C-alpha cells in the first residue's frame, strides 16, 4: 500500500498553482503553458526580475 505525502497533496490540490490533472492519459500541471514557446516568452518578460534577484541575493534591503 502506498501513502501520499500530505505536503504533496496540499501543494497539488485543485485550485492551487501546482494543481495536477490528467490530460491525454498523463498527469500534468493544470496551469502549465501549453507549449514551450509560450513558456520561453513568459520567462523573457520576467528576465529583469530574475537577473536582479541573482545579483542581489539578500533582497532589496541589502540585509
C-alpha positions as CSV (number, residue, x, y, z in Angstrom):
1,X,0.0,0.0,0.0
2,X,1.4,3.4,-0.9
3,X,1.0,6.5,1.1
4,X,0.6,10.0,-0.4
5,X,2.8,12.7,1.1
6,X,0.4,15.2,2.7
7,X,2.6,18.2,1.6
8,X,2.5,17.0,-2.0
9,X,-1.3,16.6,-1.7
10,X,-1.7,20.1,-0.4
11,X,0.6,21.7,-3.0
12,X,-1.0,19.9,-5.9
13,X,-4.6,20.1,-4.7
14,X,-7.4,21.5,-7.0
15,X,-7.3,25.3,-7.2
16,X,-3.6,25.6,-6.2
17,X,-0.9,27.0,-8.6
18,X,0.6,23.5,-8.9
19,X,-2.7,21.6,-9.4
20,X,-2.2,18.3,-11.2
21,X,-4.8,17.0,-13.6
22,X,-5.0,14.1,-16.0
23,X,-4.9,15.1,-19.7
24,X,-4.5,12.7,-22.6
25,X,-3.7,9.9,-20.2
26,X,-0.9,11.8,-18.5
27,X,-0.6,13.6,-15.2
28,X,0.1,17.3,-16.0
29,X,0.2,20.6,-14.2
30,X,-3.2,22.3,-14.9
31,X,-1.6,25.8,-15.1
32,X,1.4,24.8,-17.3
33,X,1.9,26.6,-20.5
34,X,0.5,24.6,-23.4
35,X,3.8,24.7,-25.3
36,X,7.5,25.6,-24.8
37,X,7.4,28.8,-26.9
38,X,4.8,30.3,-24.5
39,X,6.9,29.3,-21.5
40,X,10.0,30.9,-23.0
41,X,8.1,34.1,-23.9
42,X,6.8,34.3,-20.3
43,X,10.3,33.8,-19.0
44,X,11.7,36.6,-21.2
45,X,9.1,39.0,-19.9
46,X,10.3,38.4,-16.4
47,X,14.1,38.2,-17.1
48,X,14.8,41.6,-15.5
49,X,13.4,40.4,-12.2
50,X,15.4,37.2,-12.3
51,X,18.7,39.0,-13.1
52,X,18.1,41.5,-10.2
53,X,17.4,38.7,-7.7
54,X,20.6,36.8,-8.8
55,X,22.8,39.9,-8.5
56,X,21.1,40.9,-5.2
57,X,20.5,37.6,-3.3
58,X,19.8,39.3,0.0
59,X,16.9,41.2,-1.4
60,X,16.2,44.9,-1.9
61,X,17.1,45.9,1.6
62,X,20.6,44.5,1.3
63,X,20.3,42.8,4.6
